[in-house]
Amino acid sequence: LHISLCGSVSSAKIENIVQETSALLHRASLLFQFGGRPLECWVPAQFTASWEAYTEMYCWAQNTYWVPIEQDIPVDISEREYRQISYYQWVPFFLLIQAFLYYIPCLMWRLMSDKSGTFSSGIEGLMKSHSGIRLNDIVQMATEKENIEPDYRIRTIESLSRHIESALRYQHTATSRTQYTLHRVFKCFNMRYYESYVTGMYLATKIMYVGNILTNLVLVNKFLETDDYSIYGLGVLRDLLFGRTWMESGNFPRVTLCDFEVRVLGNNQRHSVQCVLVINIFNEKIFILIWLWFTLLFVASTLDMLYWFSISMFHRSVSAHVFLILSLT
């Protein structure tokens, strides 16, 4: 995060892991983008090399459909279209979207933390600001290596304490004067001047992390069109435990069918070819790992959010947490 407010190592690790998930999803999308031949089709003997290349490109772009090997191919074209598999071309883009979604809470935290006070560099700039607690500068000054020297450390502590005192005094003035009646009624207009602004902002970020992970789990279900499973990961794990392969379930099928028409001498000739979706071997493993990873993140982030709500809402927990942090510094 831009500013780490984590009082515990576990909380900081959870946030870092969630953000690293964004980078991992981005790398996974690149892996799919530059992989080998994702689809190969078994074409009639009279097809030339160029016809074969055209067939594979068409089937990759236009979707294929899956029919169990023991069943006859449906005669009805609409039935074939209903069985279409339309996700495999879009996996890299879907992973990029998920990577961006995982970055949104971090982006919002940076944006909102910057609004906790105006910025200028150095102690002099810090002391000139009375608009709010300037969180970024406080963290930066508190972690400077020059604080090892006793004189510099004392000067920094005095400057930070004066700034916090001035900011709190301004907050009290801004929320109590009669001319600020509008701000008192509509607190959202004056939110960053409240002493609880940073706490509320941090808790909101925690909620965004949990909501984001839950949203991504739902998106995986919708993207893979797993109508048979209300929860994708649990359904796949159940299939693995009971030895139910893709040939029975139809999840990430390796062998599919593709229909296309070729115009020859003014007549349309329809061909059906059998194709091997090599990319689905990787898709299956990647999405199982993604679902398991998201589930673990959801559990960890939910527990972390509840922990921070407990220490933020109850006075005794807040005091104990502050004393714990002070004892570690």
C-alpha positions in Angstrom: 0.0 0.0 0.0 1.0 3.7 -0.5 0.8 4.1 3.3 0.9 1.1 5.6 -1.3 1.6 8.6 -1.1 -2.1 9.6 -0.5 -2.6 13.2 0.2 -6.3 12.8 2.5 -8.2 10.5 -0.3 -10.6 9.4 -2.5 -7.7 8.3 0.3 -6.1 6.3 1.0 -9.5 4.7 -2.6 -10.0 3.7 -2.8 -6.6 2.0 0.5 -7.2 0.2 -0.6 -10.7 -1.0 -3.9 -9.3 -2.4 -1.9 -6.7 -4.3 0.6 -9.2 -5.6 -2.4 -11.2 -6.9 -2.9 -8.3 -9.4 0.6 -8.7 -10.7 0.3 -12.5 -10.9 -2.9 -12.3 -12.9 -1.2 -9.9 -15.2 1.7 -12.3 -15.8 -0.7 -15.2 -16.3 -2.5 -13.2 -19.0 0.8 -12.6 -20.8 1.5 -16.4 -20.6 -1.7 -17.2 -22.4 -1.1 -14.5 -24.9 2.3 -15.8 -26.0 1.6 -19.6 -25.7 1.9 -22.1 -28.5 -0.9 -23.2 -30.9 -4.0 -23.2 -28.7 -6.2 -25.1 -31.2 -5.6 -27.8 -33.8 -8.3 -29.3 -36.1 -8.5 -32.7 -37.9 -9.5 -31.6 -41.4 -10.5 -33.7 -44.5 -7.7 -35.1 -46.6 -8.5 -32.8 -49.5 -7.8 -29.7 -47.5 -4.6 -27.9 -48.4 -2.3 -26.4 -45.8 -3.9 -23.0 -46.3 -7.4 -24.4 -45.9 -6.3 -26.1 -42.7 -4.8 -22.8 -41.4 -8.0 -21.0 -42.3 -10.2 -23.7 -40.5 -8.2 -23.4 -37.3 -8.2 -19.6 -37.3 -12.0 -19.6 -38.0 -12.8 -22.2 -35.3 -10.6 -20.3 -32.8 -12.3 -17.0 -33.5 -15.9 -18.3 -34.0 -16.2 -20.7 -31.0 -16.5 -24.4 -30.9 -19.0 -26.7 -29.3 -18.8 -29.9 -27.2 -20.8 -33.1 -27.7 -20.1 -36.2 -25.6 -18.3 -38.8 -27.7 -21.1 -41.3 -27.1 -23.8 -39.0 -28.3 -24.7 -38.1 -31.9 -24.0 -34.6 -33.2 -27.3 -32.7 -33.1 -28.9 -32.0 -36.4 -30.5 -28.8 -35.2 -28.0 -25.9 -35.7 -29.5 -24.0 -32.7 -28.7 -27.0 -30.5 -25.1 -26.8 -31.6 -25.0 -23.1 -30.9 -26.4 -23.7 -27.4 -23.5 -26.1 -26.7 -20.9 -23.5 -27.8 -17.8 -22.8 -25.7 -17.0 -19.1 -26.0 -14.6 -18.3 -23.2 -11.2 -19.7 -24.2 -10.4 -16.8 -26.6 -11.0 -14.2 -23.9 -9.1 -15.7 -21.0 -6.1 -13.3 -21.2 -8.5 -10.3 -21.3 -10.5 -11.7 -18.4 -7.3 -12.1 -16.3 -6.3 -8.5 -17.1 -9.7 -7.3 -15.9 -9.4 -9.2 -12.7 -5.9 -7.8 -12.2 -7.3 -4.3 -12.5 -10.1 -5.1 -10.1 -7.6 -6.2 -7.5 -5.7 -3.0 -7.9 -8.8 -0.8 -7.3 -8.8 -0.9 -3.4 -5.1 0.1 -3.4 -5.8 2.9 -5.9 -8.7 4.2 -3.8 -6.6 4.0 -0.6 -3.9 6.1 -2.3 -6.4 8.6 -3.5 -8.2 9.0 -0.2 -5.0 9.1 1.9 -3.7 11.9 -0.2 -6.9 13.8 0.7 -6.1 13.6 4.4 -4.0 16.8 4.1 -2.2 19.0 1.6 1.4 18.2 0.7 4.7 20.0 0.8 8.1 18.6 1.7 10.0 18.8 4.9 9.3 19.8 8.5 8.6 23.4 7.6 6.0 22.4 5.1 4.4 20.1 7.6 4.1 22.8 10.2 2.5 25.2 7.8 -0.4 22.9 7.0 -3.5 23.1 9.3 -6.0 21.6 6.9 -5.7 18.0 8.2 -3.4 15.3 9.4 -0.9 14.8 6.6 -0.6 11.0 6.8 2.0 10.5 4.1 4.5 13.0 5.5 4.0 11.8 9.0 4.9 8.2 8.0 7.8 9.4 5.9 9.3 11.6 8.6 8.8 8.9 11.3 10.7 6.4 9.2 13.7 8.6 8.1 17.0 7.0 8.8 18.3 10.3 10.4 16.0 9.6 13.3 18.8 7.3 14.7 20.5 10.5 15.9 18.9 11.6 19.2 18.8 15.3 18.4 17.2 14.8 15.1 14.7 12.2 16.6 13.6 14.7 19.3 13.2 17.4 16.7 11.1 15.1 14.5 8.9 14.0 17.4 8.3 17.6 18.5 7.4 18.7 15.0 5.0 15.8 14.5 3.3 16.3 17.8 2.8 20.1 17.1 1.4 19.2 13.6 -1.0 16.6 15.0 -2.1 19.1 17.8 -2.7 21.8 15.2 -4.6 19.5 12.9 -6.8 18.3 15.8 -7.4 21.9 16.9 -8.4 22.8 13.4 -10.8 19.8 13.2 -12.5 20.9 16.4 -12.8 24.5 15.1 -14.0 23.5 11.7 -16.8 21.3 13.1 -17.9 23.5 16.0 -18.1 27.1 14.5 -21.6 28.3 13.6 -20.4 29.4 10.1 -19.7 25.7 9.4 -23.3 24.7 9.9 -23.6 23.3 6.4 -20.5 21.2 7.0 -21.9 19.9 10.2 -25.2 18.9 8.5 -23.5 17.4 5.5 -20.5 15.9 7.1 -19.4 14.3 3.8 -18.3 17.8 2.6 -15.9 18.1 5.6 -15.1 14.4 6.1 -11.3 14.7 5.9 -11.2 17.1 8.9 -12.6 14.6 11.3 -10.3 12.7 13.6 -11.9 9.4 12.5 -11.4 10.1 8.8 -8.3 7.9 8.4 -9.9 5.1 10.5 -13.1 5.2 8.4 -11.1 5.3 5.2 -9.0 2.3 6.2 -12.0 0.3 7.2 -13.7 1.1 3.9 -10.6 -0.1 2.1 -10.8 -3.4 4.1 -14.5 -3.8 3.0 -13.4 -3.1 -0.6 -10.8 -5.9 -0.4 -13.4 -8.4 0.7 -16.1 -7.2 -1.7 -13.5 -7.3 -4.5 -12.5 -10.9 -3.9 -16.2 -12.0 -3.7 -16.9 -10.2 -6.9 -14.0 -12.0 -8.7 -15.3 -15.3 -7.4 -18.7 -14.6 -8.9 -17.1 -13.4 -12.2 -15.2 -16.7 -12.6 -18.5 -18.6 -12.4 -20.2 -16.3 -14.9 -17.2 -16.2 -17.3 -16.8 -20.0 -17.5 -20.5 -20.5 -18.0 -20.7 -23.2 -15.3 -24.4 -23.5 -15.2 -24.2 -27.0 -13.6 -22.3 -25.6 -10.6 -23.6 -22.9 -8.4 -20.1 -22.6 -7.0 -17.5 -23.4 -9.7 -14.5 -24.5 -7.5 -16.6 -26.8 -5.2 -18.1 -28.5 -8.3 -14.7 -29.1 -9.9 -13.2 -30.4 -6.7 -16.2 -32.8 -6.3 -15.6 -34.0 -9.9 -11.9 -34.6 -9.1 -12.7 -36.5 -5.9 -15.2 -38.8 -7.7 -13.1 -39.2 -10.8 -15.5 -37.4 -13.1 -13.4 -36.2 -16.1 -14.1 -33.5 -18.7 -15.5 -36.2 -21.0 -18.5 -36.5 -18.6 -18.8 -33.0 -17.2 -17.9 -31.0 -20.3 -15.8 -28.6 -18.2 -12.7 -27.4 -20.2 -13.2 -30.1 -22.9 -10.1 -31.0 -24.9 -11.9 -32.3 -28.0 -14.6 -30.1 -29.5 -16.4 -29.7 -32.8 -16.6 -26.7 -35.2 -18.9 -25.9 -38.1 -18.1 -23.6 -40.9 -19.3 -22.9 -44.5 -17.2 -22.5 -47.6 -18.5 -20.9 -50.8 -17.6 -23.0 -53.8 -18.8 -22.1 -57.3 -21.7 -20.1 -55.8 -22.8 -22.9 -53.5 -22.3 -23.0 -49.7 -20.7 -26.2 -48.5 -20.9 -26.8 -44.7 -18.1 -28.7 -43.0 -17.9 -30.1 -39.5 -14.4 -30.8 -38.1 -13.1 -32.1 -34.9 -10.6 -29.9 -33.0 -8.3 -30.3 -30.0 -8.4 -27.4 -27.6 -4.9 -27.7 -26.2 -5.3 -24.4 -24.3 -8.0 -25.9 -22.1 -5.4 -28.2 -20.4 -3.9 -25.0 -19.0 -7.2 -23.2 -18.5 -8.4 -25.9 -16.2 -5.4 -25.9 -14.0 -5.1 -22.1 -13.9 -8.8 -21.5 -13.0 -8.7 -24.2 -10.3 -5.7 -22.5 -8.7 -7.3 -19.1 -9.1 -10.5 -20.2 -7.4 -8.6 -21.8 -4.5 -6.4 -18.8 -4.2 -9.3 -16.4 -4.2 -11.1 -18.5 -1.6 -8.1 -18.4 0.8 -7.8 -14.6 0.2 -11.5 -14.2 0.9 -11.3 -16.0 4.3 -8.1 -14.3 5.3 -9.3 -10.8 4.3 -12.7 -11.3 6.0 -11.0 -12.3 9.3 -8.6 -9.3 8.9 -11.5 -7.0 8.3 -13.4 -8.2 11.3 -10.3 -7.8 13.5 -9.8 -4.2 12.4 -13.5 -3.4 13.0 -13.2 -4.9 16.5 -10.2 -2.8 17.5 -11.6 0.3 15.8 -15.1 0.3 17.3 -14.4 -0.6 20.9 -12.6 1.9 23.1 -10.7 -0.8 25.1 -9.5 -2.5 22.0 -8.4 0.8 20.5 -6.4 1.8 23.6 -4.8 -1.7 23.8 -3.8 -1.6 20.1 -2.3 1.9 20.4 -0.2 0.9 23.5 0.9 -2.2 21.6 2.1 -0.2 18.7 3.9 2.3 20.9 5.7 -0.5 22.8 7.0 -1.8 19.5 8.5 1.5 18.4 
